[in-house]
């Protein structure tokens, strides 16, 4: 099963960053992940011309030389509704930002929980020593990414903090790695399309 797919989405990075003013610069070796407010979601959706229901947008602010936790974006207190995909859009160059996917070294590996960034919900966490890296991409382009499998995000730059947003659509929107974007995003404008 594919973990990621490039998508062509034309958008103004600076316009989105202007919506997200007032956030502090992250410390080195650290990241701040913030769930956008309803007002920020409305403004960003309007900039992107995405006329579909968005559940949340996470704003990733990654400090220099940052390595994220290996996790699955699953709310363990409510596993009835699981989001499979997110739309990641870089807001800075992100030339040294990676998203990686993993498998557990063993099915019997113990995992733990940590409070997730959107609502503090219990989120599965995997220790690095119990993980095998199976896939990796640069985050410098628009991507549809799988988020219900083990994954992490890293900023390898020693020179710059990097920023991206991760859009999670409402549960009834069904993104697909196989279908063109206009078939799973109803009424999408002409500035969106698939690429491989």
Kinemage of the C-alpha trace (Angstrom):
@kinemage 1
@onewidth
@group {chain A} dominant
@subgroup {mainchain}
@vectorlist {calphas} color= white
{ca unk a 1} P 0.000 0.000 0.000
{ca unk a 2} L 1.311 3.441 -0.954
{ca unk a 3} L 2.235 5.860 1.815
{ca unk a 4} L 2.361 9.043 -0.253
{ca unk a 5} L 1.447 10.658 -3.547
{ca unk a 6} L 2.521 13.973 -5.084
{ca unk a 7} L -0.311 16.386 -5.828
{ca unk a 8} L -0.183 19.574 -7.851
{ca unk a 9} L -1.747 22.361 -5.820
{ca unk a 10} L -1.037 25.997 -6.608
{ca unk a 11} L -1.148 28.167 -3.492
{ca unk a 12} L 0.459 31.246 -2.009
{ca unk a 13} L 2.684 30.186 0.890
{ca unk a 14} L 3.126 33.728 2.182
{ca unk a 15} L -0.619 34.320 2.225
{ca unk a 16} L -1.125 31.222 4.377
{ca unk a 17} L 1.780 32.185 6.657
{ca unk a 18} L 0.180 35.616 7.112
{ca unk a 19} L -2.904 33.842 8.517
{ca unk a 20} L -0.656 31.989 10.970
{ca unk a 21} L 1.024 35.027 12.542
{ca unk a 22} L 1.815 35.220 16.232
{ca unk a 23} L 3.313 31.763 16.739
{ca unk a 24} L 6.743 31.597 18.335
{ca unk a 25} L 9.831 30.297 16.513
{ca unk a 26} L 10.563 26.711 17.627
{ca unk a 27} L 13.715 25.884 19.550
{ca unk a 28} L 16.436 23.761 17.972
{ca unk a 29} L 15.794 19.998 18.170
{ca unk a 30} L 12.132 20.705 18.863
{ca unk a 31} L 8.831 21.239 17.043
{ca unk a 32} L 5.558 22.888 17.931
{ca unk a 33} L 2.487 21.297 16.381
{ca unk a 34} L -0.643 23.382 16.783
{ca unk a 35} L -4.227 22.716 15.735
{ca unk a 36} L -5.423 25.765 13.790
{ca unk a 37} L -8.403 27.707 15.065
{ca unk a 38} L -11.724 27.590 13.229
{ca unk a 39} L -11.070 31.101 11.906
{ca unk a 40} L -7.617 30.089 10.620
{ca unk a 41} L -9.107 26.975 8.967
{ca unk a 42} L -11.733 29.107 7.177
{ca unk a 43} L -9.117 31.562 5.895
{ca unk a 44} L -6.696 28.841 4.750
{ca unk a 45} L -9.495 26.890 3.061
{ca unk a 46} L -10.485 30.038 1.181
{ca unk a 47} L -6.878 30.672 0.072
{ca unk a 48} L -6.559 27.071 -1.144
{ca unk a 49} L -9.993 27.042 -2.805
{ca unk a 50} L -10.845 23.728 -1.116
{ca unk a 51} L -14.644 23.639 -0.921
{ca unk a 52} L -14.728 20.472 1.187
{ca unk a 53} L -15.224 20.002 4.899
{ca unk a 54} L -11.949 20.142 6.799
{ca unk a 55} L -11.810 18.425 10.178
{ca unk a 56} L -8.612 20.132 11.288
{ca unk a 57} L -5.382 21.702 10.076
{ca unk a 58} L -2.183 21.070 12.002
{ca unk a 59} L 0.526 23.726 11.774
{ca unk a 60} L 4.003 22.176 12.057
{ca unk a 61} L 6.771 24.537 13.164
{ca unk a 62} L 9.999 22.521 13.139
{ca unk a 63} L 13.202 23.749 14.749
{ca unk a 64} L 16.629 23.053 13.320
{ca unk a 65} L 17.815 19.448 13.532
{ca unk a 66} L 14.468 18.081 14.728
{ca unk a 67} L 13.429 14.404 14.819
{ca unk a 68} L 9.782 13.680 15.576
{ca unk a 69} L 8.118 10.856 17.442
{ca unk a 70} L 7.086 7.694 15.584
{ca unk a 71} L 3.315 7.561 15.898
{ca unk a 72} L -0.022 6.814 14.237
{ca unk a 73} L -2.637 9.563 13.955
{ca unk a 74} L -5.308 7.536 15.713
{ca unk a 75} L -7.399 8.683 18.667
{ca unk a 76} L -7.344 5.566 20.849
{ca unk a 77} L -10.320 6.843 22.847
{ca unk a 78} L -12.456 6.763 19.673
{ca unk a 79} L -11.256 4.206 17.117
{ca unk a 80} L -14.619 4.158 15.337
{ca unk a 81} L -13.543 7.055 13.098
{ca unk a 82} L -9.983 6.859 11.798
{ca unk a 83} L -8.548 9.291 9.267
{ca unk a 84} L -6.367 7.456 6.772
{ca unk a 85} L -4.811 10.403 4.926
{ca unk a 86} L -3.686 13.992 5.296
{ca unk a 87} L -2.779 16.623 2.731
{ca unk a 88} L 0.630 18.097 3.628
{ca unk a 89} L 1.588 21.473 2.182
{ca unk a 90} L 5.011 23.052 2.781
{ca unk a 91} L 4.984 26.739 3.746
{ca unk a 92} L 8.775 27.129 3.582
{ca unk a 93} L 11.268 25.332 1.332
{ca unk a 94} L 11.278 22.145 3.475
{ca unk a 95} L 14.166 20.863 1.324
{ca unk a 96} L 15.600 18.959 4.273
{ca unk a 97} L 12.308 17.918 5.859
{ca unk a 98} L 11.463 14.227 5.641
{ca unk a 99} L 8.390 12.180 6.412
{ca unk a 100} L 9.201 8.553 7.186
{ca unk a 101} L 7.119 5.399 7.629
{ca unk a 102} L 7.953 2.407 9.800
{ca unk a 103} L 6.952 -1.106 10.769
{ca unk a 104} L 7.347 -2.615 14.205
{ca unk a 105} L 10.298 -4.958 14.677
{ca unk a 106} L 7.844 -7.482 16.117
{ca unk a 107} L 4.066 -7.805 16.466
{ca unk a 108} L 4.603 -8.280 20.189
{ca unk a 109} L 6.455 -4.949 20.530
{ca unk a 110} L 4.932 -2.866 23.284
{ca unk a 111} L 3.720 0.586 22.317
{ca unk a 112} L 2.695 3.497 24.503
{ca unk a 113} L 0.430 6.547 24.239
{ca unk a 114} L 1.039 10.291 24.220
{ca unk a 115} L -1.363 13.269 24.010
{ca unk a 116} L -1.924 14.077 20.322
{ca unk a 117} L -1.629 17.667 19.041
{ca unk a 118} L -5.204 18.264 17.849
{ca unk a 119} L -7.143 17.572 21.022
{ca unk a 120} L -4.739 15.893 23.413
{ca unk a 121} L -6.313 12.535 22.588
{ca unk a 122} L -4.344 9.352 23.383
{ca unk a 123} L -2.166 8.636 20.337
{ca unk a 124} L -0.060 5.463 19.717
{ca unk a 125} L 3.693 5.926 20.089
{ca unk a 126} L 6.485 3.574 18.975
{ca unk a 127} L 10.022 3.632 20.351
{ca unk a 128} L 12.768 4.187 17.730
{ca unk a 129} L 14.577 0.983 18.763
{ca unk a 130} L 11.405 -1.025 17.982
{ca unk a 131} L 10.926 0.476 14.502
{ca unk a 132} L 12.207 -0.362 11.011
{ca unk a 133} L 12.172 2.465 8.444
{ca unk a 134} L 10.359 1.292 5.279
{ca unk a 135} L 9.723 4.507 3.328
{ca unk a 136} L 10.865 8.135 3.235
{ca unk a 137} L 10.040 11.293 1.256
{ca unk a 138} L 11.055 14.942 1.084
{ca unk a 139} L 8.271 17.257 2.257
{ca unk a 140} L 9.123 20.049 -0.180
{ca unk a 141} L 6.050 19.451 -2.387
{ca unk a 142} L 2.327 19.013 -1.866
{ca unk a 143} L 1.673 15.433 -0.789
{ca unk a 144} L -1.192 13.180 0.110
{ca unk a 145} L 0.235 11.095 2.957
{ca unk a 146} L -0.903 8.059 4.914
{ca unk a 147} L -1.223 8.907 8.616
{ca unk a 148} L -2.822 5.803 10.158
{ca unk a 149} L 0.448 3.817 9.828
{ca unk a 150} L 3.601 4.381 11.902
{ca unk a 151} L 5.304 7.571 10.720
{ca unk a 152} L 7.389 10.555 11.814
{ca unk a 153} L 8.589 13.882 10.475
{ca unk a 154} L 12.135 15.294 10.658
{ca unk a 155} L 13.911 18.546 9.836
{ca unk a 156} L 17.554 17.770 9.025
{ca unk a 157} L 18.467 21.415 8.384
{ca unk a 158} L 21.025 22.990 10.703
{ca unk a 159} L 20.341 26.413 9.185
{ca unk a 160} L 16.587 26.993 9.137
{ca unk a 161} L 13.323 26.316 10.905
{ca unk a 162} L 10.713 24.869 8.565
{ca unk a 163} L 6.919 25.149 8.425
{ca unk a 164} L 4.151 23.067 6.874
{ca unk a 165} L 0.452 22.476 7.329
{ca unk a 166} L -1.283 19.117 7.420
{ca unk a 167} L -4.940 19.164 6.388
{ca unk a 168} L -7.262 16.466 7.672
{ca unk a 169} L -10.618 16.287 5.907
{ca unk a 170} L -13.977 15.425 7.447
{ca unk a 171} L -14.610 11.710 7.891
{ca unk a 172} L -16.962 11.403 4.873
{ca unk a 173} L -14.293 12.758 2.470
{ca unk a 174} L -12.361 9.772 1.109
{ca unk a 175} L -8.933 10.695 -0.265
{ca unk a 176} L -7.348 8.083 -2.501
{ca unk a 177} L -3.821 7.223 -3.612
{ca unk a 178} L -5.294 5.725 -6.788
{ca unk a 179} L -7.964 8.195 -7.925
{ca unk a 180} L -7.218 11.658 -9.329
{ca unk a 181} L -7.741 14.400 -6.762
{ca unk a 182} L -10.758 15.845 -8.575
{ca unk a 183} L -12.588 12.527 -8.072
{ca unk a 184} L -12.277 12.551 -4.293
{ca unk a 185} L -12.493 16.313 -3.743
{ca unk a 186} L -15.904 17.388 -5.068
{ca unk a 187} L -16.061 20.763 -6.820
{ca unk a 188} L -12.313 21.316 -6.711
{ca unk a 189} L -11.099 24.274 -8.730
{ca unk a 190} L -8.982 23.851 -11.852
{ca unk a 191} L -5.741 24.636 -9.999
{ca unk a 192} L -5.616 21.114 -8.533
{ca unk a 193} L -4.595 17.884 -10.219
{ca unk a 194} L -2.794 14.592 -9.740
{ca unk a 195} L 0.793 13.789 -10.543
{ca unk a 196} L 2.950 10.695 -10.045
